[in-house]
Amino acid sequence: MSSAPSETDFLVVGAGVAGLRAAIELASAGRVVVLAKKEVTDSNTQWAQGGIAAALSDEDEISLHLQDTLLAGDGLCNLEAAKLLVEDAPARIEELIQWGTEFDRQGTKLTFGREGAHSRSRILHAHGDSTGREILRALYAKAKTLKNISICEFEFSTDLRLQDGRACGIHAIGKMGEQRQVAASAVLFATGGMGQLYRNTTNPAVATGDGVAMAFRAGAEIGDMEFIQFHPTALYLKNAPRFLLSEALRGEGACLRNAELDRFMAKYHPLGELAPRDIVARAIMHELEVSPAKDPVVYLDLTHLDSKKMRLRFPRIYATCMQYNVDMTSEFIPIRPAAHYAMGGVRTDLEGRTTLPGLYAAGEAAATGVHGANRLASNSLLEGLVFGARAGRTMREELRSRSGRPGSHPRTTTSDGPADASTESTIRHIQDLMWKDVGIVRTGAGLRHAILRLEELRPPTIKPQTRRDHEAQNLLAVGMLVARSALAREESRGAHYRTDFPDHNDAKFLKHSIIKGDSIRFN
C-alpha cells in the first residue's frame, strides 16, 4: 500500500464494492488511485451480511425482482434506475463468480435465500452471513492484478478541489497527519453511508457521510436525504456494539416477540416478520413504547429452528452472539432497530454523473432514485456493483485532456492526534439529537427542534484540523440535510414517517427532494 500521489488520471474516494468495481472498469483507460479512509476492509461492504439479490434461479424472473424493488420503494423509485439494477444483476454476479467470488452452493448449484418483501428466493450468500466480505475480497484480488490501480489506505479526503467550476481533485490528510492535494481529471465519490449520524447504528465508525458533505459544500445537488432506513433487528446489549442481525434470519423463519414474549408482527402487516423494513422497525418501536420496562427490548426468536443448520447458515452472527453469552439456538436475542442505510445522497444520473462537472458518485453515497423511499433488502451490494461499473465506464469514456489541470502541490504537516473532548461531545450530541428527533418516527416540532440545535452546534469559522474534527463537521452537515428534507416532506412515505402527516400526499410529494445550498425543492 502506497501513499497517495499528487496527481492521477482517475481518483476514486472509497474502497468498498462501488469504488473497487469502478476502479476495475477504469483501469484500462489510465492511472486509477483509490483512497480508503482506513483499511480497505473497514467499510459497509465488509459488514454486509444478508446477501446480494439477483433473478438467477429457475423460479425467478427479472420482472419480479423489479416489481419487488418498486413496491418496497413506495412509489418513489426511479423506474429506469430500478430497471438497470435488476437487468444488469445477472451479468454482474456472473462477473463476480469469474473473478473468484465463492457464493454458497448445494453441490454445484447456487443456493438462494429469502428475505423480507421479496416474492422469490433470490438472495445469494457467501460463507453463510459474510457476503459483503467475500465480494470485497474478490474485487480487491481482481484490482490487485491490474497494474494501473493503486489503493492507498488511511487517506482521509476532506474537501473537493474545484477549478473553473469543475472537480479536479481532493484535499486529504495522510496517515501521518500530512495535508496533501491530489489532482485528477475526474473524481468518483464512493464513500458509503452516514449511519454514524445516529446513536444506534449497524454501520462501522467510518460511515460519517463524508462524500455527501464534501459534495454539498462544493455546490452539488443532494437528494432524498429524508429517507434513512433503520434495520429492525440489531443486537441490543450493554457494552456490545449494535451488531446487525441479518434479515435472512427472518427469511429462514425467525420470529419477533415483544416483552411479554408474544409474537406481534401479524397485527401490523399481513407479511408478518417478512414485511418491508420500515414497517417492521416502526412496529418494534411501538412495542417498545407501550412496554412498561425501563429499558425495553423485543426479541428475535430462532429457538424453534434447526440449531445445527442455523450455526452453519449464520456462523458470524452465531459467534458474535456467543461472544456476548447469547446462544441464539436456545435463547431469545434482545434487539432494537438501528440506523442502517441512506437512500439519499449526491444526486446522479444513471451513469453516475453528479450536477458538478468532473464529479461522479456511486453506491450508498449516491442518489439515483433506484431505491425510492425504502430500499429492498439485499439490493445495496448490487447497487454498488451495477452503478459502480456504470460510473467507471462513463468516466473512462469522458476522459478529458489533462492540459491545464493543477499540477502537484507541496505536502504540509498538521496535527492529527486524538480528537479533543469538545469534538467528541459535539458528535455525541448530534447522534443523540438525530436519534430522538430525526429517527424512525418524526414530528414537525421535533424536526424544527433538531434544526435549531444543529444550527447552534455549528462551530465558528475555525478550520478543522484533525480527521475527527472533519468527521464532526461532516456529520453536522449531513444531519442538517436529513432534518431539513424531513421537515419539508409533509407526508409519510417509505422510511420517512411523520405522526403529524401520517398519510401519503401523492399530489404534492410524489417527487424527489433536492437540496442545493440553502434552497430545497421537490422535483
C-alpha positions in Angstrom: 0.0 0.0 0.0 1.5 3.3 -1.1 0.6 6.9 0.0 -1.4 9.0 -2.4 0.4 10.6 -5.3 0.0 14.3 -6.1 -1.9 13.6 -9.4 -3.6 10.8 -11.3 -6.0 10.3 -14.2 -8.9 9.0 -12.1 -9.5 9.4 -8.4 -11.9 7.1 -6.5 -12.7 8.0 -3.0 -13.9 4.9 -1.2 -12.7 1.3 -1.4 -16.0 -0.6 -0.9 -17.9 -2.5 -3.6 -18.8 0.6 -5.6 -15.3 2.1 -5.5 -13.4 -1.1 -6.4 -15.9 -2.0 -9.1 -15.5 1.4 -10.7 -11.7 1.2 -10.4 -11.6 -2.1 -12.2 -13.7 -0.5 -15.0 -11.3 2.5 -15.2 -8.0 0.6 -15.2 -7.8 0.2 -19.0 -8.0 4.0 -19.6 -5.4 5.4 -17.3 -4.0 5.6 -13.8 -6.5 5.0 -11.0 -5.9 5.9 -7.4 -8.4 4.5 -4.8 -8.4 6.2 -1.4 -9.5 4.2 1.6 -10.3 6.2 4.7 -8.9 3.5 6.9 -8.2 -0.1 5.9 -9.7 -1.4 2.8 -11.6 -3.9 4.9 -13.2 -1.1 7.0 -16.4 -0.3 5.0 -20.1 -1.0 4.9 -19.4 -3.6 2.2 -17.2 -5.6 4.7 -20.1 -5.6 7.2 -22.8 -6.6 4.8 -24.2 -10.0 5.9 -27.6 -10.6 4.2 -26.5 -11.2 0.7 -26.9 -9.8 -2.8 -30.2 -10.1 -4.8 -30.4 -11.3 -8.4 -33.0 -13.1 -10.5 -30.9 -16.1 -11.3 -32.9 -19.0 -10.0 -35.2 -21.2 -12.2 -38.3 -19.9 -10.3 -37.4 -16.2 -10.6 -37.8 -13.5 -13.3 -36.2 -10.1 -13.7 -39.6 -8.6 -13.9 -40.5 -10.0 -10.4 -37.3 -8.5 -8.9 -38.2 -5.2 -10.5 -41.8 -5.4 -9.1 -40.5 -6.1 -5.6 -38.0 -3.2 -5.8 -40.7 -0.8 -6.9 -43.1 -2.0 -4.2 -40.5 -1.5 -1.4 -39.7 1.9 -2.8 -43.2 3.1 -2.0 -43.9 4.9 -5.3 -40.7 6.9 -5.4 -38.3 4.6 -7.3 -36.7 6.0 -10.5 -38.1 3.3 -12.9 -35.2 3.5 -15.3 -32.7 3.1 -12.5 -34.5 0.2 -11.0 -34.7 -1.5 -14.4 -31.0 -1.1 -14.9 -30.4 -2.5 -11.4 -32.3 -5.8 -11.9 -31.4 -6.2 -15.6 -27.7 -5.8 -15.0 -27.7 -8.0 -11.9 -27.2 -11.4 -13.6 -24.2 -10.2 -15.6 -22.6 -8.5 -12.6 -23.0 -11.7 -10.5 -21.5 -13.9 -13.2 -18.6 -11.5 -13.4 -18.0 -11.8 -9.6 -18.0 -15.6 -10.0 -15.5 -15.4 -12.8 -13.3 -13.3 -10.5 -13.4 -15.9 -7.8 -16.3 -15.0 -5.5 -17.3 -18.1 -3.7 -21.1 -17.9 -3.2 -22.8 -20.7 -1.2 -23.8 -23.7 -3.2 -25.5 -27.1 -2.8 -23.3 -29.3 -4.8 -22.6 -27.2 -8.0 -25.8 -25.2 -7.8 -26.1 -21.8 -6.3 -28.4 -21.6 -3.3 -30.8 -18.7 -2.9 -32.3 -17.4 0.3 -35.5 -15.4 1.0 -35.7 -12.0 2.7 -38.4 -9.5 3.6 -40.5 -8.1 0.8 -39.0 -10.4 -1.8 -41.6 -12.6 -3.7 -39.0 -15.2 -4.6 -35.9 -16.8 -3.1 -33.2 -14.8 -4.9 -30.6 -13.8 -2.3 -27.1 -15.2 -2.9 -24.9 -15.6 0.2 -21.3 -16.3 0.8 -20.0 -18.2 3.9 -23.5 -18.0 5.3 -23.5 -14.5 6.6 -20.3 -12.9 5.2 -21.4 -12.0 1.7 -20.0 -8.4 1.7 -16.7 -9.6 3.0 -16.3 -12.3 0.3 -17.3 -9.9 -2.5 -14.9 -7.3 -1.3 -12.1 -10.0 -1.1 -12.7 -11.0 -4.8 -12.9 -7.4 -6.0 -9.7 -6.5 -4.2 -7.9 -9.5 -5.6 -9.1 -8.6 -9.1 -8.0 -4.9 -8.6 -4.5 -6.0 -7.4 -4.0 -7.8 -10.8 -4.4 -4.5 -12.7 -1.2 -2.5 -12.7 -2.9 0.9 -13.3 -4.8 0.7 -9.9 -3.1 2.0 -6.7 -5.0 1.5 -3.5 -4.0 3.9 -0.7 -5.1 3.2 2.9 -5.6 5.8 5.7 -6.1 8.6 3.3 -8.9 10.9 4.6 -10.5 13.1 2.0 -11.6 16.4 3.5 -12.8 18.5 0.6 -13.3 18.6 -3.2 -10.9 20.7 -5.2 -12.5 22.9 -8.0 -11.2 24.7 -11.0 -13.4 26.8 -13.2 -16.5 25.1 -11.7 -15.1 21.6 -12.3 -14.0 18.9 -9.8 -10.2 18.5 -10.3 -9.1 16.6 -7.2 -9.4 16.5 -3.5 -7.7 17.8 -0.3 -6.7 14.9 2.0 -5.0 14.1 5.3 -2.5 11.2 5.1 -1.7 8.5 7.7 0.9 10.7 9.5 -1.3 13.8 9.6 0.3 15.4 6.5 -2.1 17.5 4.4 -2.0 17.0 0.7 -3.8 17.6 -2.6 -4.4 15.0 -5.2 -5.2 16.3 -8.7 -7.3 14.2 -11.2 -9.2 14.6 -14.4 -12.3 13.0 -12.7 -13.3 12.2 -9.2 -15.7 9.4 -8.0 -17.2 9.6 -4.6 -18.0 6.0 -3.4 -17.7 6.9 0.3 -20.6 4.8 1.6 -23.2 5.8 4.2 -23.8 8.0 7.2 -25.0 5.7 9.9 -22.8 7.4 12.5 -25.4 10.2 12.5 -27.3 8.1 14.9 -26.6 6.8 18.5 -27.7 3.3 17.4 -26.3 2.1 14.1 -25.2 -1.1 12.3 -22.6 0.9 10.4 -18.9 1.0 11.1 -17.2 4.0 12.6 -16.1 5.3 9.2 -19.7 5.9 8.0 -19.8 9.6 8.6 -21.3 10.9 5.4 -18.1 12.4 4.1 -18.8 12.2 0.4 -22.2 13.8 0.7 -20.9 16.6 2.9 -18.0 17.3 0.6 -20.2 17.3 -2.5 -22.7 19.6 -0.8 -20.0 22.1 0.3 -18.8 22.1 -3.3 -22.2 23.0 -4.7 -23.5 19.7 -5.9 -27.2 18.8 -5.6 -28.2 16.4 -2.8 -31.3 14.3 -3.0 -33.8 12.2 -0.9 -31.9 12.7 2.4 -35.1 12.3 4.5 -35.1 8.6 3.6 -32.9 6.8 6.2 -33.5 3.1 6.6 -33.5 1.7 10.1 -32.8 -2.0 10.3 -35.3 -3.6 12.6 -33.0 -6.1 14.2 -29.7 -5.1 15.8 -28.3 -6.8 18.9 -29.1 -4.7 21.9 -26.9 -5.5 24.9 -25.0 -3.3 27.3 -21.4 -2.8 26.3 -22.0 -4.6 22.9 -21.9 -2.9 19.5 -25.3 -2.7 17.7 -24.4 -5.7 15.6 -26.6 -6.3 12.6 -28.8 -9.4 12.8 -29.5 -10.1 9.2 -32.9 -10.1 7.6 -32.0 -13.5 6.3 -32.7 -14.8 9.9 -36.3 -13.9 9.5 -36.2 -15.3 6.0 -35.2 -18.6 7.5 -38.2 -18.5 9.9 -37.0 -16.5 12.9 -39.9 -14.6 14.6 -40.2 -11.4 16.7 -41.6 -11.4 20.2 -42.4 -8.5 22.5 -41.5 -8.0 26.2 -44.4 -10.3 27.1 -42.9 -12.9 24.7 -45.9 -12.7 22.3 -45.5 -12.6 18.6 -46.8 -9.2 17.3 -46.0 -8.6 13.7 -49.2 -10.2 12.3 -51.2 -7.2 13.7 -49.0 -4.7 11.8 -48.7 -6.3 8.3 -50.0 -9.4 6.5 -46.4 -10.5 5.7 -45.6 -10.5 9.4 -41.8 -10.7 10.0 -41.2 -10.5 6.3 -42.9 -7.1 5.9 -40.8 -4.2 4.5 -38.1 -3.0 6.9 -39.7 0.4 7.6 -42.9 -1.3 8.8 -41.1 -3.8 10.9 -38.9 -1.1 12.5 -41.9 1.1 13.4 -43.8 -1.9 14.7 -40.9 -2.7 17.1 -40.7 0.9 18.2 -44.4 0.9 19.0 -44.0 -2.3 21.1 -41.1 -0.7 22.9 -43.1 2.5 23.6 -46.0 0.5 25.2 -43.7 -1.7 27.3 -43.6 -0.9 31.0 -39.9 -1.8 31.2 -37.4 0.9 31.9 -35.1 -0.2 29.1 -37.4 -2.3 26.9 -36.3 -4.6 24.2 -38.1 -7.0 21.8 -36.7 -10.4 21.0 -35.6 -12.3 17.9 -36.5 -16.0 18.3 -34.8 -18.8 16.4 -35.1 -21.4 19.1 -37.7 -23.4 17.1 -35.4 -23.7 14.1 -32.8 -26.5 13.5 -29.8 -25.4 15.6 -27.1 -27.1 13.5 -28.5 -25.6 10.4 -28.6 -22.1 12.0 -25.0 -22.4 13.2 -23.8 -23.4 9.7 -26.0 -20.8 7.9 -25.1 -17.9 10.2 -21.6 -18.6 11.6 -20.6 -15.0 12.1 -23.8 -14.0 13.8 -23.7 -17.1 16.0 -20.1 -16.4 17.0 -20.8 -12.8 17.8 -23.9 -13.6 19.9 -21.8 -16.2 21.8 -19.2 -13.6 22.4 -21.8 -11.8 24.5 -23.1 -15.0 26.1 -26.2 -15.3 24.0 -26.7 -18.7 22.3 -29.2 -17.9 19.6 -30.1 -21.5 19.0 -31.5 -21.8 22.6 -32.1 -18.2 23.8 -34.1 -15.2 22.5 -31.8 -12.4 21.2 -32.6 -9.0 22.6 -32.9 -6.5 19.8 -33.8 -2.9 18.8 -33.8 -1.1 15.5 -30.7 0.8 14.4 -29.8 3.2 11.6 -28.7 1.1 8.6 -28.8 2.7 5.2 -29.3 6.1 3.5 -31.4 6.0 0.3 -30.4 9.6 -0.4 -27.1 11.2 -1.2 -25.3 13.0 -4.0 -27.8 13.3 -7.0 -26.6 11.5 -10.1 -28.0 10.4 -13.4 -28.0 6.7 -14.5 -24.3 6.9 -15.4 -23.0 8.3 -12.1 -22.7 11.9 -13.2 -23.5 14.4 -10.5 -24.6 18.0 -11.1 -21.0 19.2 -10.7 -18.8 18.6 -13.8 -16.0 16.2 -13.2 -17.6 14.7 -10.1 -19.3 11.2 -10.1 -20.9 9.2 -7.3 -21.9 5.6 -6.9 -23.2 3.2 -4.2 -24.7 4.4 -0.9 -23.2 7.9 -1.3 -25.2 8.5 -4.5 -28.9 9.2 -5.0 -30.1 7.7 -8.3 -33.6 7.1 -7.0 -33.1 3.4 -7.5 -34.4 2.6 -4.0 -37.1 5.1 -3.9 -38.3 5.8 -0.3 -37.2 2.4 1.1 -34.5 0.0 -0.2 -35.4 -3.6 -0.8 -33.3 -6.0 1.2 -30.0 -7.1 -0.5 -30.2 -4.5 -3.3 -27.4 -2.4 -1.8 -24.4 -4.6 -2.7 -26.0 -5.0 -6.1 -26.4 -1.2 -6.5 -22.7 -0.8 -5.7 -21.7 -3.3 -8.4 -24.1 -2.1 -11.1 -23.7 1.7 -10.7 -20.0 1.5 -9.8 -19.4 -0.3 -13.1 -21.6 2.3 -15.0 -19.9 5.3 -13.4 -16.5 3.8 -14.1 -17.4 3.2 -17.8 -18.7 6.8 -18.1 -15.6 8.3 -16.5 -13.5 6.3 -18.9 -15.4 7.4 -21.9 -15.4 11.0 -20.9 -11.7 11.3 -20.1 -10.7 14.8 -20.9 -7.4 16.3 -21.9 -5.2 16.8 -18.8 -3.9 20.1 -20.1 -4.4 22.9 -17.7 -5.1 20.5 -14.8 -3.5 21.5 -11.5 -0.1 20.0 -11.0 1.5 18.6 -7.9 1.4 20.5 -4.6 3.7 20.5 -1.6 2.7 18.5 1.4 2.4 20.2 4.7 2.1 18.7 8.1 -0.8 19.2 10.5 -1.7 17.8 13.9 -3.7 14.7 13.6 -3.8 13.4 17.1 -6.8 12.3 19.1 -9.9 14.4 18.9 -10.4 16.7 21.9 -13.2 16.3 24.3 -15.3 19.0 22.8 -15.2 17.3 19.3 -16.4 14.0 20.8 -19.0 15.8 22.8 -20.3 17.5 19.7 -20.6 14.2 17.8 -22.4 12.5 20.7 -24.8 15.5 20.9 -25.5 15.2 17.1 -26.1 11.4 17.4 -28.5 11.8 20.4 -30.4 14.6 18.7 -30.8 12.8 15.4 -32.0 9.6 17.2 -34.5 11.4 19.3 -35.9 13.9 16.8 -35.0 12.7 13.3 -35.3 9.0 13.8 -37.8 6.2 13.0 -40.8 8.3 14.0 -40.8 12.1 13.4 -42.8 15.2 14.1 -42.7 18.7 12.7 -41.9 20.0 16.2 -39.1 17.5 16.7 -37.6 18.3 13.3 -37.7 22.0 13.9 -36.0 21.5 17.3 -33.3 19.4 15.7 -32.6 22.0 13.1 -32.4 24.7 15.7 -30.0 22.7 17.9 -27.8 21.7 14.9 -27.5 25.3 14.0 -26.3 26.1 17.5 -23.7 23.4 17.2 -22.3 24.9 14.1 -18.8 26.0 15.1 -17.3 29.4 14.4 -15.3 29.6 11.2 -12.3 27.7 12.5 -10.7 25.3 10.0 -11.0 21.6 11.2 -7.5 20.2 12.0 -7.8 16.5 12.7 -9.7 13.7 11.0 -12.2 13.7 13.9 -12.8 17.4 13.5 -13.6 16.8 9.8 -15.9 13.9 10.7 -17.8 16.1 13.2 -18.1 18.8 10.5 -19.5 16.3 8.0 -21.9 14.7 10.5 -23.3 18.2 11.3 -23.7 19.0 7.6 -25.5 15.7 6.7 -27.6 15.8 9.8 -28.9 19.2 8.8 -29.6 17.9 5.3 -31.6 15.0 6.7 -33.5 17.2 9.1 -34.3 19.9 6.5 -35.5 17.3 4.0 -37.6 15.5 6.6 -39.3 18.8 7.7 -40.0 19.8 4.1 -41.7 16.4 3.2 -45.1 16.8 4.9 -46.2 13.3 4.4 -45.2 9.7 5.4 -43.6 7.5 2.7 -41.3 4.5 3.0 -38.7 5.1 5.6 -39.9 8.6 6.4 -42.7 8.6 8.9 -44.3 11.7 10.5 -47.1 11.3 13.0 -48.4 14.8 12.1 -48.6 13.8 8.4 -49.2 10.0 8.6 -50.5 9.5 5.1 -49.2 9.7 1.5 -49.7 13.0 -0.3 -49.0 12.0 -3.9 -50.3 15.2 -5.4 -47.6 17.2 -3.7 -44.8 14.8 -2.7 -44.6 12.0 -5.3 -41.3 13.7 -6.1 -37.7 13.7 -5.0 -36.4 16.2 -2.6 -33.4 18.2 -3.9 -31.2 20.5 -1.8 -28.5 22.8 -3.1 -27.1 25.4 -0.8 -29.9 27.0 1.2 -32.7 26.0 -1.2 -34.8 22.9 -1.1 -37.3 21.8 -3.8 -39.3 18.8 -4.9 -39.0 17.5 -8.5 
